[in-house]
Amino acid sequence: METIVGQQALISIFSHIFFTGIAFYALRALMIEKWIYKNHVLQAQILYIFLSIVIGTIVSTFFLNISLWSRQLPYLF
């Protein structure tokens, strides 16, 4: 039982990091520089990081929930 919980935690960590990286890569396609005030580079970088974490966590949670629910479907019958 403890091994399954450990594996689930490891998969969740990797999933969150993976999707956060994908979100960061995707956000670079936006031209947010037009909305940021001049000389506020650090704040813009922090905004990129926070948005990446938020989007990556939401997407990762979605995929982890779909995976969990699909494993629970056999209990329906």
Buried (B, 14 or more C-beta within 10 A) or exposed (E): EEEEEEEEEEEEEEBBEBBBEBBBEEBEEEEEEEEEEEEEEEEBEEBBEEBBBEBBBEBBBEEBEEEEEEEEEEEEE
